[in-house]
C-alpha cells in the first residue's frame, strides 16, 4: 500500500515549465531557488530543462513533474491546465484505525474512525479510494487487503451485480486495558466459543458490532472484526 505523501518544500503555487510568452506578454524576472525537493523521504532530481523558481517571494515548481510523482494525470491544451488526482487518492492516510471518543458513535453507521471506507461501500468505490489492493483472495467471501486491513466483499441476491464491503477485519496494537480506557467496558467479554481459542471484547453499536480479539488477556495487540452480526 502506498505510504502517506510528504513534500519538504513548501509550494505556494505550481506552474508548468513553459515559456513566459505562453501565459503573459510582459517579461518577468525570477531567480532559481536552490532547494532540494524531497518526496516521501526520497531526494528528487528535477529534469535538466526545469527548475524551482522564486518570484516575488513565492516559490514555483514544475507542476507536470510534481503531478507525475503524485500519480496524478495532467493535461495542458494551451489555455487550461487540468489535474486529475483520482489515481493518487491512496497516498493519503485514510486506512489507519484510530480508536477514540467518536469510534462507537460512528460505528453505528458502519464507519470506523481512521478507515476511509465504511461498510456498504461499493467495491469500485473502495478501489477508487484506496487504489489497487496489496493482495486479494477468498475465504468464505472475496477479500481485498490494504496493509493491515482486509475488506470482505458481499453480494446481495437481489442485486448481485453490485458487490460491496460487508465486513472489515484489521490488525491493531491496542491491549485490552487500552481499549477499555478508550471505549469503556464492553457489552460482552469472554473466551470465544466459536471453535478456536481467543479472548473477545465485544461492543454493540446498534446494527454493527466491534469484536476485539486477542490470543489471551495479556496480549499487547490483536485483531478487530467489524460487521453486522446478522450477516
Buried (B, 14 or more C-beta within 10 A) or exposed (E): BBEEBEBEBEBEEBBBBEEEEEEEEEEEEEEEBEBEBEBEEEEBEBEEEBBBBBBEEEBBBBBBBBBEBBBBBBEBEEEEBEBEBEBBBBBBEBBBBEBEEEBBEBBEEBBBBBBBBBBBBBBEEBBBBBBEBBEEEEEEEBBBBBBBBBBBBBBEEEEEEEBBBBBBBBEBEBBBEEBBEBBEEBEEBEEBEEEEEBBBBBBBBEBBBBBBBBEEEEBEEBBBBBBBEEE
